[in-house]
Amino acid sequence: MNNERDEILNDDSHDDGLQIDPADRLTESPAQGGLNPMLILGVIALIGVIAVVYFLTGGDPEPTPAPPAPAMVEPEPVPAPPPAPDIPEPEPGPEPELQPTEEPEPEEPPVTLETSDEPVREELGKAGSSDLLSAALANADLIQRGTGLIDGFSRGLVLTKILPIAAPTGKFTTIEQGDQILIDPASYDRYDENAAAIAELDTEQLVASFHTFRPLLEQAYGSLGYPKGDFDNALIRSLDTIIATPEIEGDIAVAKKEAIYVFVDPELERLSSLQKQLLRMGPDNIALLKEQATALRTGLLTQ
């Protein structure tokens, strides 16, 4: 995954004609590393996060030429991530009592990162039945990919090359109203299938899956150069970023900036790349995603 990781750090994170400004990419510090959403919800909860957020961002969009980055621009310092609570470990259950004549069952060999794909597919397959979830789970190295997605989400980034799935059908479109350019609400309909896939996800199953694979998730997170015990905090930060995304009812004005569109409202343009991506999905889809992210967050922090 190392070569893929280096490639992903240069990802432009764009959605058709409404792209992330190259300045956002300049805030990415190669030293921080990073291992692409359909929920956005943990992989496990992550691949849930993956599941939810990946569904909504819709995978790799068709590329649109981006303007060259300005020459000799100093990158802005990367702000420290906000604090996030720890996810508690579940209380261990009682050991089963053996009858005097019973022999203990032989232990299964432990699941490793190298052997984890099938167990992950089996566990996460219980959380939903959509074609989008099946497509995401068909990838290899699921825990490593999911951990990389959460790493990006926790820093407000959408690293779209990590978990390839089909982009939503249709194109990003705008309409002109007087002297304004507005996002065409019909663009939001492209994500309805994604939203339906998110709505069916069982967040209790995602929480259970997170705890099942937590040691491997922490191991994969540590391989990115972070303290492995900080993975749960990165997951909660990812969910908090989604939950904090504004729901804009009404028109959203954009402006053409060379080969890309940017938000006219400076408050929206200052949002993280992840939140700006979510805004392109429309308020109804955002509300659904935030509802699932809130349920997942609550489930993870409640034992």
C-alpha positions in Angstrom: 0.0 0.0 0.0 3.0 2.4 0.3 3.1 3.3 -3.3 -0.6 3.9 -3.4 -0.3 6.0 -0.2 2.2 8.3 -1.8 0.1 8.6 -4.9 -3.0 9.4 -2.9 -1.3 12.3 -1.1 -1.3 14.1 -4.4 -5.1 13.5 -5.1 -7.1 16.6 -6.1 -10.3 15.5 -4.4 -12.8 16.9 -7.0 -16.4 16.2 -8.1 -17.0 16.9 -11.8 -16.9 20.6 -12.5 -17.1 21.7 -8.8 -13.6 20.9 -7.6 -11.7 21.5 -4.4 -9.5 24.5 -4.9 -5.8 23.6 -5.3 -5.1 25.7 -2.2 -6.8 23.0 -0.2 -4.2 20.6 -1.5 -1.4 22.9 -0.4 -2.5 22.5 3.2 -1.8 18.7 3.0 1.5 17.9 4.7 3.2 14.9 3.2 4.8 14.2 6.6 1.3 13.4 8.0 0.7 10.6 5.6 -2.6 9.1 4.6 -3.5 5.9 3.1 -11.2 6.8 -0.8 -16.6 7.3 0.7 -19.5 5.1 0.9 -21.0 5.5 4.5 -19.3 7.6 6.1 -19.5 5.8 9.1 -15.9 3.5 10.7 -13.9 1.1 8.4 -15.9 -0.5 10.2 -17.6 1.5 11.9 -14.9 2.6 9.7 -16.0 0.9 6.6 -19.2 2.0 7.8 -17.9 5.4 7.8 -16.5 4.2 4.7 -19.7 2.9 3.9 -21.6 6.0 4.5 -19.2 8.6 3.5 -18.0 6.7 0.5 -21.5 6.3 -0.8 -22.2 10.0 -0.6 -19.0 11.3 -2.2 -19.6 8.7 -4.8 -16.2 7.4 -5.7 -13.8 8.6 -8.4 -15.6 11.3 -10.5 -14.7 11.9 -14.1 -11.6 14.1 -14.1 -11.9 17.8 -15.1 -8.8 19.7 -15.9 -7.6 21.7 -12.9 -5.7 25.0 -13.0 -2.0 24.8 -12.2 -1.1 25.5 -8.6 0.2 29.1 -8.2 4.0 29.2 -8.3 6.0 29.9 -5.1 3.0 29.7 -2.8 3.9 28.8 0.7 1.6 26.1 2.2 -0.5 27.2 5.1 0.3 25.5 8.3 -1.8 22.5 9.0 -4.0 23.2 12.1 -3.9 20.8 15.0 -6.9 18.4 14.8 -9.6 19.2 17.3 -9.8 16.9 20.4 -12.1 13.9 20.3 -13.2 11.5 23.0 -11.9 7.9 23.3 -14.1 5.1 22.3 -14.5 2.8 25.3 -13.7 -0.9 25.1 -16.8 -3.1 25.7 -17.0 -5.0 28.9 -15.8 -8.6 28.5 -18.6 -11.1 28.7 -18.5 -14.1 31.0 -16.5 -17.1 30.1 -18.7 -20.1 29.0 -18.9 -22.8 31.6 -17.8 -26.2 30.3 -19.4 -29.4 31.5 -17.0 -31.9 33.0 -17.2 -34.1 30.0 -16.8 -31.3 27.4 -13.6 -30.6 25.6 -12.8 -27.0 24.8 -13.1 -26.2 21.1 -9.9 -25.7 19.3 -9.1 -22.0 18.8 -9.2 -20.6 15.3 -6.0 -19.0 14.1 -6.1 -15.2 14.8 -7.1 -12.9 11.9 -4.3 -10.8 10.6 -4.3 -7.8 8.2 -3.3 -10.2 5.4 -6.2 -12.6 6.1 -8.8 -10.0 7.2 -10.7 -9.3 3.9 -13.1 -12.2 4.0 -14.0 -11.8 7.7 -14.5 -8.0 7.1 -16.7 -8.7 4.1 -18.8 -11.2 6.1 -19.2 -8.9 9.1 -20.0 -5.7 7.1 -22.2 -7.6 4.7 -24.6 -7.9 7.7 -25.0 -4.1 7.9 -26.7 -3.7 4.5 -27.6 -5.3 1.2 -27.1 -2.6 -1.4 -25.1 -3.0 -4.5 -23.0 0.0 -3.5 -21.9 -1.7 -0.3 -21.1 -4.9 -2.1 -19.0 -2.9 -4.6 -17.0 -1.3 -1.8 -16.4 -4.6 -0.1 -15.2 -6.2 -3.3 -11.9 -4.3 -2.9 -8.9 -5.9 -1.3 -7.0 -4.6 1.8 -10.2 -3.3 3.3 -8.9 -2.5 6.7 -5.9 -0.7 5.3 -8.0 1.3 2.8 -10.7 2.1 5.5 -8.1 3.3 7.9 -6.6 5.6 5.3 -10.1 7.0 4.5 -10.7 7.8 8.2 -7.2 9.4 8.4 -8.2 11.7 5.5 -11.7 12.3 6.9 -10.3 13.2 10.3 -8.3 16.0 8.6 -11.3 17.1 6.5 -10.0 15.5 3.3 -11.6 13.2 0.8 -8.9 10.8 -0.6 -10.9 9.5 -3.6 -8.4 6.9 -4.9 -8.3 4.7 -1.8 -11.6 2.8 -2.3 -12.6 2.9 -6.0 -16.3 2.5 -6.8 -18.5 3.8 -9.6 -19.2 7.5 -9.7 -22.8 8.6 -9.5 -24.5 8.9 -12.9 -25.1 12.4 -14.4 -23.1 15.6 -14.3 -22.7 18.4 -11.9 -24.7 21.3 -13.4 -25.4 24.9 -12.7 -28.2 27.4 -13.6 -28.0 31.1 -14.1 -30.3 33.4 -12.2 -29.8 37.1 -13.0 -26.1 37.7 -12.5 -25.7 34.7 -10.3 -24.6 31.1 -11.0 -26.4 28.6 -8.7 -25.9 24.9 -8.2 -28.7 23.2 -10.1 -30.8 21.2 -7.5 -31.1 18.5 -10.1 -27.4 17.7 -9.4 -28.4 16.5 -5.9 -30.5 13.7 -7.4 -27.4 11.9 -8.5 -26.8 10.9 -4.9 -30.3 9.5 -4.1 -29.2 5.9 -4.6 -26.2 6.5 -2.3 -28.5 8.0 0.3 -30.9 5.0 0.1 -27.9 2.7 0.7 -26.9 4.7 3.7 -30.4 4.7 5.1 -30.5 0.9 5.3 -27.2 0.5 7.1 -27.4 -1.1 10.5 -25.3 1.2 12.7 -25.4 -1.4 15.6 -23.8 -3.9 13.3 -21.2 -1.3 12.3 -20.4 -0.7 16.0 -20.0 -4.4 16.7 -17.8 -4.8 13.6 -15.6 -1.9 14.8 -14.9 -3.6 18.1 -14.3 -7.0 16.4 -11.6 -5.5 14.2 -10.4 -2.7 16.4 -6.9 -4.2 17.0 -6.3 -4.6 13.3 -7.6 -1.0 12.6 -5.2 0.3 15.2 -2.4 -1.7 13.7 -3.1 -0.3 10.2 -3.4 3.2 11.6 0.0 2.8 13.3 1.5 1.8 10.0 0.7 5.3 8.7 3.0 6.8 11.3 0.5 7.7 14.0 0.2 6.4 17.5 -2.1 3.4 16.9 -4.2 4.2 20.0 -5.3 7.4 18.4 -7.3 5.7 15.7 -10.6 5.9 17.7 -10.1 9.6 18.1 -9.6 10.0 14.4 -12.8 8.1 13.7 -14.8 10.3 16.1 -13.2 13.5 14.5 -14.4 12.2 11.1 -17.9 11.8 12.4 -17.9 15.2 14.1 -16.7 16.8 10.8 -19.7 15.3 9.0 -22.2 16.2 11.7 -20.9 19.8 11.7 -21.5 20.2 7.9 -24.2 22.9 7.4 -27.5 22.0 5.7 -28.2 24.8 3.2 -31.9 25.1 2.4 -32.2 27.2 -0.8 -29.9 28.3 -3.5 -26.1 28.0 -3.3 -24.2 30.5 -5.4 -20.9 29.5 -7.0 -18.4 31.3 -9.2 -16.2 30.1 -12.0 -12.5 30.4 -11.1 -10.5 29.4 -14.1 -11.4 25.7 -14.6 -13.2 25.2 -11.3 -16.3 26.4 -9.4 -15.9 27.8 -5.9 -18.5 28.8 -3.4 -19.4 32.5 -3.4 -20.2 32.5 0.4 -16.8 32.8 2.1 -18.0 30.8 5.1 -18.8 27.9 2.8 -15.6 28.2 0.9 -13.6 28.0 4.2 -15.2 24.7 5.0 -13.0 21.6 4.8 -12.7 19.7 1.5 -14.9 16.9 3.0 -17.6 19.3 4.0 -17.6 21.1 0.7 -17.9 17.7 -1.0 -20.9 16.9 1.1 -22.6 20.2 0.3 -22.7 19.2 -3.3 -25.0 16.3 -2.4 -27.9 18.5 -1.3 -29.6 19.2 2.1 -31.7 16.0 2.1 -28.8 13.7 1.5 -26.7 15.6 4.0 -29.4 15.3 6.7 -29.6 11.6 6.1 -25.8 11.2 6.3 -25.6 13.3 9.5 -28.4 11.2 11.1 -26.4 8.0 10.5 -23.1 9.6 11.6 -24.8 10.7 14.8 -26.2 7.3 15.5 -22.8 5.7 14.9 -21.1 8.2 17.1 -23.5 7.5 19.9 -23.2 3.8 19.5 -19.4 3.9 19.6 -19.3 6.1 22.7 -22.0 4.3 24.6 -21.1 1.0 26.4 
